[in-house]
Amino acid sequence: MRYTKVLFGVALFFAGLTCGGYLFAQSVPRSFLALRDCADRCYKPNELAGLVASAAILRAPYTIPQVVLESDTCIAMRHPKPEARVHYVLLPKHDTRNITTVTEEDAPFVMGCFALARELVARDKMQSWRLLTNGPALQDVAYLHFHLVGR
């Protein structure tokens, strides 16, 4: 009986390791958790949120709530705490931490978000709107995203 429990525990551990490897394989590498004196090596809450967002967007986009429009390169969702009558968050389907880390590989995904923003502006007949992104110190989630805010 004890042997069975140990075997089950080991199998569960490796299943978790495999699932984690799959979920986070396409994520941008982030610092490892340190046990002592981590200084800049530990995850900050927004970095942990970015890692989880990355896994959801890249591997399980169907888990994202309030999606209003989606393309091959970007997802648009309603903001959970809107600042205005119309407030969408656009998430590229490629893990990028912020605008300063965008590479040529990220360009189609960023441009895809701009195209999705254009569709939303036309669809909602917005005349007055802003499209913005926050710098690293202002991000609640360390994952490149755009806010489309309109009246």
C-alpha positions as CSV (number, residue, x, y, z in Angstrom):
1,M,0.0,0.0,0.0
2,R,2.8,2.4,0.9
3,Y,4.6,1.6,-2.3
4,T,1.5,2.5,-4.3
5,K,1.2,5.9,-2.6
6,V,4.8,6.7,-3.3
7,L,4.5,5.6,-6.9
8,F,1.3,7.7,-7.2
9,G,3.1,10.7,-5.7
10,V,6.0,10.4,-8.1
11,A,3.7,9.9,-11.1
12,L,1.7,13.0,-10.0
13,F,4.9,15.0,-9.6
14,F,6.1,14.1,-13.1
15,A,2.6,14.8,-14.6
16,G,2.7,18.3,-13.0
17,L,6.3,18.9,-14.3
18,T,5.2,17.8,-17.8
19,C,2.1,20.0,-17.7
20,G,4.1,23.0,-16.5
21,G,6.7,22.4,-19.2
22,Y,4.0,22.4,-21.8
23,L,2.2,25.5,-20.4
24,F,5.2,27.7,-20.0
25,A,7.4,26.5,-22.9
26,Q,6.6,29.5,-25.1
27,S,6.8,32.1,-22.3
28,V,9.6,34.6,-22.1
29,P,12.1,33.4,-19.5
30,R,11.7,35.1,-16.2
31,S,13.8,35.0,-13.1
32,F,13.8,31.9,-10.9
33,L,12.4,32.0,-7.4
34,A,15.2,32.3,-4.9
35,L,15.0,30.9,-1.4
36,R,17.2,33.4,0.4
37,D,18.2,37.0,-0.3
38,C,16.5,37.1,-3.6
39,A,16.8,40.8,-4.3
40,D,15.9,41.2,-8.0
41,R,15.8,37.4,-8.7
42,C,12.4,36.7,-7.2
43,Y,9.1,37.1,-9.0
44,K,7.2,40.3,-8.2
45,P,3.4,39.9,-8.2
46,N,3.0,41.6,-11.6
47,E,5.7,39.2,-13.1
48,L,3.9,36.2,-11.6
49,A,0.6,37.5,-13.1
50,G,2.4,38.0,-16.4
51,L,3.7,34.4,-16.4
52,V,0.2,33.0,-15.7
53,A,-1.3,35.3,-18.3
54,S,1.3,34.1,-20.8
55,A,0.3,30.5,-20.2
56,A,-3.4,31.2,-20.5
57,I,-3.0,33.3,-23.7
58,L,-0.6,30.9,-25.4
59,R,-2.0,27.6,-24.3
60,A,-5.6,28.0,-23.2
61,P,-7.1,31.2,-24.7
62,Y,-10.6,29.8,-24.1
63,T,-10.1,30.4,-20.4
64,I,-9.9,34.2,-20.8
65,P,-13.1,35.9,-19.7
66,Q,-15.1,38.4,-21.6
67,V,-13.4,38.0,-25.0
68,V,-15.1,40.2,-27.5
69,L,-12.9,39.7,-30.6
70,E,-10.0,37.4,-31.5
71,S,-7.6,36.9,-34.4
72,D,-4.7,34.6,-35.0
73,T,-2.4,37.1,-33.4
74,C,-4.4,39.0,-30.7
75,I,-7.2,38.7,-28.3
76,A,-9.5,41.6,-27.2
77,M,-11.4,41.4,-24.0
78,R,-13.5,43.8,-21.9
79,H,-11.5,45.3,-19.1
80,P,-12.7,43.9,-15.7
81,K,-12.5,47.4,-14.1
82,P,-13.3,49.8,-17.0
83,E,-12.2,53.4,-16.7
84,A,-14.8,54.5,-19.3
85,R,-18.0,53.3,-21.0
86,V,-15.8,51.4,-23.6
87,H,-12.6,49.8,-22.3
88,Y,-11.0,46.9,-23.9
89,V,-7.7,45.1,-23.3
90,L,-5.8,43.8,-26.3
91,L,-3.4,40.9,-25.7
92,P,-0.9,39.7,-28.3
93,K,-0.7,36.0,-28.7
94,H,3.1,36.1,-28.2
95,D,4.8,36.5,-24.8
96,T,6.3,39.9,-24.6
97,R,6.9,41.7,-21.3
98,N,6.5,45.4,-22.5
99,I,7.0,47.7,-25.4
100,T,10.8,48.0,-24.8
101,T,11.3,44.3,-25.3
102,V,9.5,44.0,-28.6
103,T,11.5,42.2,-31.3
104,E,11.0,41.6,-35.0
105,E,9.4,38.2,-34.0
106,D,6.8,40.1,-32.0
107,A,5.9,42.6,-34.8
108,P,3.1,40.6,-36.4
109,F,1.4,40.1,-33.0
110,V,1.7,43.8,-32.1
111,M,0.4,44.8,-35.5
112,G,-2.4,42.2,-35.1
113,C,-3.5,44.0,-31.9
114,F,-3.5,47.3,-33.8
115,A,-5.7,45.7,-36.5
116,L,-8.0,44.4,-33.8
117,A,-8.2,47.8,-32.3
118,R,-9.2,49.3,-35.7
119,E,-12.0,46.7,-35.9
120,L,-13.3,47.5,-32.5
121,V,-13.2,51.3,-33.2
122,A,-15.2,50.7,-36.4
123,R,-17.6,48.1,-34.8
124,D,-18.4,50.3,-31.8
125,K,-18.5,53.5,-34.0
126,M,-16.1,55.3,-31.6
127,Q,-15.3,58.9,-32.4
128,S,-13.2,59.6,-29.3
129,W,-10.8,57.0,-28.1
130,R,-7.2,56.3,-26.9
131,L,-5.0,53.3,-27.4
132,L,-2.2,53.0,-24.9
133,T,0.2,50.7,-23.1
134,N,1.9,51.0,-19.7
135,G,5.6,50.9,-18.9
136,P,6.9,48.2,-16.7
137,A,6.5,50.1,-13.4
138,L,2.9,50.8,-14.2
139,Q,1.9,47.3,-15.3
140,D,-0.3,45.3,-13.0
141,V,0.5,42.3,-15.3
142,A,4.0,42.1,-16.8
143,Y,2.7,41.1,-20.2
144,L,2.5,43.5,-23.2
145,H,-1.1,44.6,-23.5
146,F,-2.9,47.6,-24.9
147,H,-5.9,49.5,-23.5
148,L,-8.5,50.8,-26.0
149,V,-10.5,53.4,-24.1
150,G,-13.4,55.3,-25.7
151,R,-16.6,57.2,-25.1
